[in-house]
Structures are given as structure tokens and as C-alpha cells.
Amino acid sequence: MPLTCQTLLTDHPQPWQRATVHPFLGQCQDGTIRPEQFNTWLAQDYHFVVDFTRFVGRVLAAAPVSDFEVILNGLQALQDELMWFRAKAAERQVPLTGPRQETCRSYCDFMGNLAHAPYPVQATAFWAIELAYNQGWQKPGPMVPPYDEFADRWGNPGFTDYVSLLAAQADHAWQ
């Protein structure tokens, strides 16, 4: 049986649960998160998205031409997302120049280490990262303001459709 994205989710439910369900998101949902906690996440996630953009560029470099359109659309969305992060940080008076925390560094190192992995591995990691955001921000359910804007960004139906396209590309890469 060929490897598929769905097979990974089915065969590894506990790690996937840990990747997509977290007290941070629950606290965003019910509005109990402290603003300084959220601001720390915002700055760290900005660092992550910067490195994720580099990762997606490397995925594009390894991809077959048939996968370019979806990946290029993702890169365009990341450009918009970086500008959005800067605007949100400015609104909340959060500096984006601070050091990366260990967890952020680990995630960024993981993506950097995939630079020389075969395309099917890169495509699957790309899908998994995007799906984790998509499901993570959807699973708690509707969020209260101002966190609903963040949930809507990664939990909206258009982003879900995009993640499905990434899954199809990753599945095809393994054939």
C-alpha cells in the first residue's frame, strides 16, 4: 500500500493530536490567554514563518514543474502573511527582532534539515506543517476576539482547500 498523507494521520493519531491540540489554542478560544503570552507567540511565529518561507522556496526548487502553481500560490500567501504579521505586531506593539526561543529554533532547524531530503519528504512535511496550522486553529472551535482573526486566517475553508491540494501533491510524489 503506498504512503499517503491520510495514512500518516491514521497510523499516528497521538503525535498528530499533540501537534494540533494545545492549551495555548484553548486559551485563545476562551479568551483566557494573557496578552503577553500571545504576544510572545506572535513574535516567535513570525520567526517561524520567515524560515517556513525559505523552506517553501526549497520545496519549490525540488518540485516537478507540475507542482509549481500550488507552491507559488503558497509563497504569495506567505508574502501576504509576513506583512500581516508585521501589521499585527505593530498594532500590539510587539517587537519582531528578539531572539528565537528553543521551540521555534527546533522547528526552524527541522525545516532547514529537510533541504536535501527527496521531494516526496519535503512535500509531505510542507503539507503536514500547513495542516497542523489549519487543524490546530479549527479544532478548539470558534474563538473570541481578537483571536478569532487568527483562527479565521488558518482555519478558513480556502486554506483548508489549499492544504488538500498540498496533500494531493505529496501523495502523488510518493507514487
Residue frames as qw, qx, qy, qz and C-alpha x, y, z in Angstrom:
[[0.000, 0.890, 0.457, 0.000, 0.00, 0.00, 0.00],
 [0.427, 0.490, -0.042, 0.759, 1.51, 3.36, -0.99],
 [0.281, -0.361, -0.434, 0.776, 2.21, 6.02, 1.63],
 [0.003, -0.695, -0.413, -0.589, -0.41, 8.76, 1.70],
 [0.057, -0.391, 0.315, -0.863, -0.99, 11.76, 3.88],
 [0.735, -0.362, -0.077, -0.569, -4.18, 10.20, 5.22],
 [0.878, -0.052, -0.451, 0.151, -2.25, 7.03, 6.11],
 [0.364, 0.277, -0.474, 0.752, 0.15, 9.09, 8.19],
 [0.387, -0.366, 0.186, -0.826, -2.75, 10.65, 10.10],
 [0.878, -0.205, -0.232, -0.366, -4.47, 7.31, 10.59],
 [0.844, 0.055, -0.449, 0.288, -1.31, 5.46, 11.66],
 [0.441, 0.043, -0.414, 0.795, -0.08, 8.17, 14.05],
 [0.246, -0.777, -0.439, -0.378, -3.09, 9.69, 15.83],
 [0.580, -0.696, -0.240, 0.350, -1.36, 10.50, 19.14],
 [0.460, -0.197, 0.138, 0.855, 1.52, 12.54, 17.68],
 [0.056, 0.466, 0.467, 0.750, -0.98, 14.32, 15.42],
 [0.408, -0.789, -0.454, -0.075, -3.16, 15.11, 18.42],
 [0.563, -0.564, -0.094, 0.597, -0.15, 16.59, 20.24],
 [0.368, 0.058, 0.329, 0.868, 0.69, 18.63, 17.14],
 [0.092, -0.443, -0.474, -0.756, -2.76, 20.17, 16.80],
 [0.527, -0.733, -0.367, -0.226, -4.28, 20.42, 20.29],
 [0.488, 0.120, -0.411, 0.760, -2.57, 22.66, 22.80],
 [0.244, -0.670, -0.534, 0.453, -3.59, 24.69, 25.86],
 [0.149, -0.272, 0.158, 0.938, -2.41, 27.84, 24.05],
 [0.170, -0.198, -0.627, -0.734, -5.13, 27.40, 21.42],
 [0.344, -0.571, -0.745, 0.020, -7.75, 26.55, 24.02],
 [0.274, -0.562, -0.313, 0.715, -6.88, 29.70, 25.93],
 [0.006, 0.086, -0.358, -0.930, -7.17, 31.72, 22.71],
 [0.237, -0.393, -0.777, -0.430, -10.59, 30.17, 22.17],
 [0.390, -0.696, -0.597, 0.080, -11.97, 31.08, 25.55],
 [0.067, 0.866, -0.001, 0.496, -10.10, 34.38, 25.88],
 [0.712, -0.698, 0.006, 0.076, -8.11, 33.40, 28.97],
 [0.776, 0.186, -0.034, 0.602, -4.68, 33.71, 27.36],
 [0.310, -0.769, -0.068, 0.555, -2.63, 36.52, 28.82],
 [0.459, 0.884, -0.022, -0.090, -1.78, 39.20, 26.26],
 [0.108, -0.777, 0.605, 0.138, 1.97, 38.84, 26.94],
 [0.637, -0.069, 0.762, 0.090, 1.74, 35.09, 26.22],
 [0.649, 0.648, 0.398, 0.009, 0.01, 35.76, 22.92],
 [0.204, 0.941, -0.239, -0.122, 2.50, 38.48, 22.05],
 [0.388, -0.533, 0.731, 0.177, 5.38, 36.08, 22.66],
 [0.675, 0.258, 0.685, 0.097, 3.73, 33.55, 20.37],
 [0.475, 0.858, 0.157, -0.112, 3.19, 36.24, 17.73],
 [0.020, 0.854, -0.491, -0.170, 6.88, 37.18, 17.65],
 [0.468, -0.305, 0.820, 0.124, 8.03, 33.56, 17.67],
 [0.666, 0.454, 0.592, -0.009, 5.56, 32.57, 14.95],
 [0.361, 0.902, -0.128, -0.198, 6.81, 35.43, 12.82],
 [0.172, -0.640, 0.727, 0.182, 10.33, 33.98, 13.08],
 [0.597, 0.072, 0.799, 0.014, 8.91, 30.59, 12.19],
 [0.605, 0.706, 0.344, -0.132, 7.09, 31.95, 9.12],
 [0.153, 0.852, -0.429, -0.259, 10.27, 33.64, 7.90],
 [0.237, -0.396, 0.875, 0.148, 12.06, 30.29, 7.96],
 [0.609, 0.348, 0.699, -0.143, 9.00, 28.49, 6.64],
 [0.493, 0.816, -0.015, -0.301, 9.06, 30.80, 3.63],
 [0.045, 0.667, -0.716, -0.204, 12.66, 29.76, 3.00],
 [0.467, -0.048, 0.881, -0.060, 11.64, 26.13, 3.39],
 [0.635, 0.589, 0.438, -0.241, 8.83, 26.52, 0.83],
 [0.327, 0.819, -0.365, -0.298, 11.35, 28.10, -1.57],
 [0.144, -0.434, 0.883, 0.110, 13.48, 24.96, -1.23],
 [0.584, 0.277, 0.740, -0.184, 10.42, 22.78, -1.79],
 [0.553, 0.765, 0.057, -0.326, 9.75, 24.72, -4.99],
 [0.126, 0.713, -0.647, -0.239, 13.35, 24.15, -6.11],
 [0.256, -0.197, 0.946, 0.006, 12.91, 20.38, -5.67],
 [0.600, 0.381, 0.544, -0.445, 9.39, 20.13, -7.09],
 [0.405, 0.274, 0.708, 0.510, 8.35, 18.95, -10.51],
 [0.048, -0.056, -0.227, -0.971, 7.03, 21.73, -12.71],
 [0.375, -0.442, -0.698, -0.421, 3.54, 20.26, -12.41],
 [0.480, -0.592, -0.563, 0.319, 3.52, 21.25, -8.71],
 [0.318, 0.109, -0.062, 0.940, 4.72, 24.83, -9.22],
 [0.224, -0.549, -0.329, -0.735, 1.31, 26.53, -9.33],
 [0.663, -0.640, -0.380, -0.082, 0.18, 25.39, -5.88],
 [0.686, -0.305, -0.204, 0.628, 3.58, 26.07, -4.31],
 [0.243, 0.249, 0.106, 0.932, 3.88, 29.51, -5.92],
 [0.388, -0.656, -0.346, -0.548, 0.38, 30.37, -4.67],
 [0.735, -0.550, -0.326, 0.227, 1.56, 29.33, -1.22],
 [0.547, -0.062, -0.075, 0.832, 4.61, 31.58, -1.48],
 [0.045, -0.495, -0.231, -0.836, 2.41, 34.51, -2.49],
 [0.603, -0.669, -0.355, -0.250, 0.21, 33.83, 0.53],
 [0.733, -0.361, -0.249, 0.520, 3.32, 33.74, 2.73],
 [0.295, 0.257, 0.032, 0.920, 4.38, 37.16, 1.46],
 [0.366, -0.603, -0.264, -0.658, 0.96, 38.48, 2.49],
 [0.766, -0.524, -0.368, 0.058, 1.22, 36.64, 5.80],
 [0.609, -0.084, -0.219, 0.758, 4.58, 38.19, 6.65],
 [0.000, -0.380, -0.078, -0.922, 3.14, 41.66, 6.01],
 [0.604, -0.574, -0.361, -0.418, 0.08, 40.74, 8.11],
 [0.758, -0.355, -0.378, 0.397, 2.32, 39.57, 10.98],
 [0.374, 0.107, -0.127, 0.913, 4.22, 42.87, 10.86],
 [0.276, -0.483, -0.210, -0.804, 0.94, 44.81, 11.00],
 [0.736, -0.532, -0.392, -0.145, -0.41, 42.73, 13.90],
 [0.686, -0.197, -0.316, 0.625, 2.87, 43.13, 15.78],
 [0.146, 0.278, -0.017, 0.949, 2.77, 46.89, 15.24],
 [0.491, -0.558, -0.319, -0.588, -0.84, 47.04, 16.49],
 [0.815, -0.510, -0.273, 0.025, 0.13, 45.12, 19.62],
 [0.051, -0.899, 0.399, -0.176, 3.48, 46.93, 19.97],
 [0.917, -0.240, 0.299, 0.112, 5.37, 43.64, 19.76],
 [0.074, 0.752, -0.571, -0.321, 8.98, 43.80, 18.54],
 [0.962, 0.251, 0.018, -0.108, 9.81, 41.14, 15.98],
 [0.433, 0.725, -0.495, 0.206, 13.56, 41.43, 16.41],
 [0.578, -0.581, 0.506, -0.270, 14.00, 39.41, 19.59],
 [0.018, 0.376, -0.920, -0.110, 15.78, 36.07, 19.76],
 [0.729, -0.067, -0.538, -0.419, 14.11, 32.81, 18.90],
 [0.661, -0.423, 0.492, -0.377, 13.07, 30.61, 21.75],
 [0.286, -0.312, 0.899, 0.110, 14.23, 26.99, 21.81],
 [0.592, 0.380, 0.694, -0.154, 10.99, 25.55, 20.42],
 [0.484, 0.826, 0.008, -0.288, 11.00, 27.97, 17.50],
 [0.010, 0.698, -0.679, -0.226, 14.67, 27.24, 16.84],
 [0.469, -0.085, 0.879, 0.007, 13.97, 23.50, 16.83],
 [0.620, 0.598, 0.474, -0.182, 11.16, 23.83, 14.30],
 [0.346, 0.873, -0.236, -0.251, 13.27, 26.07, 12.08],
 [0.195, -0.535, 0.807, 0.157, 16.21, 23.67, 12.31],
 [0.617, 0.198, 0.758, -0.079, 13.90, 20.80, 11.36],
 [0.587, 0.762, 0.206, -0.179, 12.80, 22.63, 8.22],
 [0.127, 0.836, -0.495, -0.202, 16.39, 23.55, 7.39],
 [0.411, -0.333, 0.845, 0.073, 17.44, 19.93, 7.71],
 [0.697, 0.423, 0.568, -0.118, 14.93, 18.95, 5.03],
 [0.229, 0.778, -0.282, -0.513, 16.83, 20.97, 2.40],
 [0.175, 0.453, -0.812, -0.325, 18.47, 17.89, 0.90],
 [0.527, 0.125, 0.795, -0.273, 15.63, 15.44, 1.52],
 [0.156, 0.215, 0.798, 0.541, 13.93, 13.93, -1.52],
 [0.260, -0.189, -0.216, -0.922, 10.97, 15.88, -2.87],
 [0.576, -0.422, -0.635, -0.294, 8.33, 13.44, -1.52],
 [0.516, -0.374, -0.542, 0.548, 9.67, 14.02, 2.02],
 [0.103, -0.077, -0.069, 0.989, 9.70, 17.80, 1.54],
 [0.362, -0.276, -0.462, -0.761, 6.20, 17.80, 0.03],
 [0.593, -0.451, -0.666, -0.013, 4.86, 15.72, 2.91],
 [0.399, -0.315, -0.410, 0.757, 6.47, 17.98, 5.52],
 [0.065, -0.094, -0.175, -0.978, 5.07, 21.04, 3.71],
 [0.507, -0.396, -0.572, -0.509, 1.57, 19.53, 3.81],
 [0.594, -0.409, -0.633, 0.279, 1.90, 18.45, 7.47],
 [0.257, -0.159, -0.267, 0.915, 3.03, 21.89, 8.65],
 [0.256, -0.147, -0.247, -0.923, 0.18, 23.62, 6.86],
 [0.588, -0.381, -0.645, -0.304, -2.35, 21.03, 8.03],
 [0.475, -0.304, -0.603, 0.564, -1.17, 21.43, 11.63],
 [0.015, 0.083, 0.118, -0.989, -1.93, 25.15, 11.44],
 [0.429, -0.185, -0.484, -0.740, -5.22, 24.54, 9.67],
 [0.640, -0.381, -0.660, -0.097, -6.49, 21.94, 12.12],
 [0.424, -0.177, -0.530, 0.713, -4.88, 23.49, 15.17],
 [0.098, 0.049, 0.112, -0.988, -6.75, 26.75, 14.72],
 [0.542, -0.196, -0.484, -0.659, -10.00, 24.95, 13.78],
 [0.528, -0.170, -0.825, 0.104, -10.16, 22.25, 16.48],
 [0.081, -0.155, -0.618, 0.766, -10.82, 24.39, 19.52],
 [0.092, 0.727, 0.680, 0.038, -13.91, 25.76, 17.79],
 [0.139, 0.854, 0.183, 0.467, -14.91, 29.41, 17.41],
 [0.537, -0.142, -0.335, 0.761, -12.60, 31.85, 19.16],
 [0.115, -0.895, -0.342, 0.263, -13.34, 35.11, 20.87],
 [0.371, 0.841, -0.065, 0.388, -11.97, 38.44, 19.61],
 [0.343, 0.758, -0.341, -0.437, -9.23, 39.34, 18.98],
 [0.372, -0.332, 0.848, 0.180, -8.09, 35.75, 18.49],
 [0.694, 0.470, 0.515, -0.178, -10.88, 34.91, 16.07],
 [0.416, 0.834, -0.248, -0.265, -8.99, 36.83, 13.38],
 [0.084, -0.560, 0.817, 0.106, -6.03, 34.47, 13.78],
 [0.547, 0.102, 0.820, -0.136, -8.25, 31.39, 13.75],
 [0.624, 0.683, 0.246, -0.288, -10.01, 32.66, 10.63],
 [0.192, 0.773, -0.525, -0.299, -6.66, 33.14, 8.90],
 [0.051, 0.373, -0.921, -0.098, -5.59, 29.50, 9.20],
 [0.333, 0.171, 0.887, -0.269, -8.91, 27.78, 9.78],
 [0.505, 0.470, 0.032, -0.723, -10.89, 29.18, 6.86],
 [0.857, 0.299, 0.407, -0.103, -12.29, 26.96, 4.08],
 [0.560, 0.795, -0.234, -0.014, -9.95, 28.41, 1.44],
 [0.084, -0.676, 0.720, -0.134, -6.90, 27.47, 3.49],
 [0.726, -0.077, 0.654, -0.200, -8.39, 24.01, 4.07],
 [0.809, 0.567, 0.125, -0.096, -8.77, 23.62, 0.29],
 [0.293, 0.815, -0.495, 0.067, -5.14, 24.69, -0.21],
 [0.411, -0.468, 0.762, -0.179, -3.98, 22.10, 2.34],
 [0.844, 0.220, 0.459, -0.168, -5.93, 19.45, 0.39],
 [0.647, 0.740, -0.183, -0.014, -4.04, 20.42, -2.76],
 [0.019, -0.713, 0.685, -0.151, -0.76, 20.02, -0.87],
 [0.691, -0.167, 0.671, -0.209, -1.87, 16.56, 0.30],
 [0.846, 0.485, 0.193, -0.109, -2.65, 15.53, -3.28],
 [0.421, 0.797, -0.426, 0.079, 0.78, 16.73, -4.42],
 [0.292, -0.558, 0.748, -0.209, 2.54, 14.90, -1.59],
 [0.819, 0.072, 0.532, -0.205, 0.56, 11.71, -2.26],
 [0.763, 0.644, -0.024, -0.049, 1.40, 11.90, -5.95],
 [0.136, 0.804, -0.572, 0.094, 5.09, 12.45, -5.18],
 [0.518, -0.373, 0.749, -0.175, 5.22, 9.08, -3.37],
 [0.878, 0.324, 0.274, -0.222, 3.84, 7.15, -6.39]]
